[in-house]
Amino acid sequence: MAVCTLHFHGEAIQKASSMNVIFPHRSDVQGPFPVLYLLHGLSDDHTIWCRRTSLERYVRELPLVIVMPDGGRSFYTDAAEGLAYEQHIMRDVIGFVERTFNVRADREGRAIGGLSMGGYGSMKLALKYPQIFGSVVAHSGVYDMRHMIGPDSAPRPERRRIFGDDAVGDSNDVFVLAERLDPAQTPRIRFDCGVDDGLIEQNRALHAHLQSLGIAHAYAEYPGAHTWDYWDEHIQEAIAFHWQMLGSS
């Protein structure tokens, strides 16, 4: 197994960007390999999953590539006033990976996930681009647009620069994106949250919304809060969930 830090030019954001990539060590499988795109949270970067979890050990026996891009503080969104990080992930990161490495370039060979800001980002991108991703797992995601840009959110000015003044109901709103889903292209969806996490009610609201729409998904609540102990434990379940699709296809 190899873990590499790569630096490349992001056309969509017009600046240098970075990603960490875990490559499989399995000599009995030649590829092309499926890919899991794993997104970080608000205060972190592309190195955090490898630094704060045992991710390398959890995927050691899998013929799987894991790509961890740097999303800054972007919420993986094309900012109203700023950089186009949604297009950076969808065009720059995925494009670079599929041009450079021996990986699959089909829906059933791509999965996406993340935590907190990355939980939101992975859920949003999976619901907006269901033709690209076959599965999504989000941990402790922040989903309520009113919370992101409203008077009680922090830091409010930064988030308003990203989402603008009318984010509720637009193409960055996961509740609206769920309503627009083509049933024939719905990805496999799983998300979870700790019962002591301040974001638990937002996760429950998304669960109820998907239920009301009849969208198949798995939702779980576990003991724990917004912590790396929680995410290190439950990324293992996420990998197993993704592998049900990636391994069988």
Sequence and secondary structure as in RCSB ss.txt:
>XXXX:A:sequence
MAVCTLHFHGEAIQKASSMNVIFPHRSDVQGPFPVLYLLHGLSDDHTIWCRRTSLERYVRELPLVIVMPDGGRSF
YTDAAEGLAYEQHIMRDVIGFVERTFNVRADREGRAIGGLSMGGYGSMKLALKYPQIFGSVVAHSGVYDMRHMIG
PDSAPRPERRRIFGDDAVGDSNDVFVLAERLDPAQTPRIRFDCGVDDGLIEQNRALHAHLQSLGIAHAYAEYPGA
HTWDYWDEHIQEAIAFHWQMLGSS
>XXXX:A:secstr
 EEEEEEEEETTTTEEEEEEEEE   TT    B EEEEE  TT  TTHHHHHS HHHHTTTS  EEEEE  TTST
TSB TTS BHHHIIIIIIHHHHHHHSSB  SGGGEEEEEETHHHHHHHHHHHH TTT SEEEEES    HHHHHS
TTSTTHHHHHHHH S  TTSTT HHHHHHT  GGG  EEEEEEETTSTTHHHHHHHHHHHHHHT   EEEEES  
SSHHHHHHHHHHHHHHHHHHHTT 
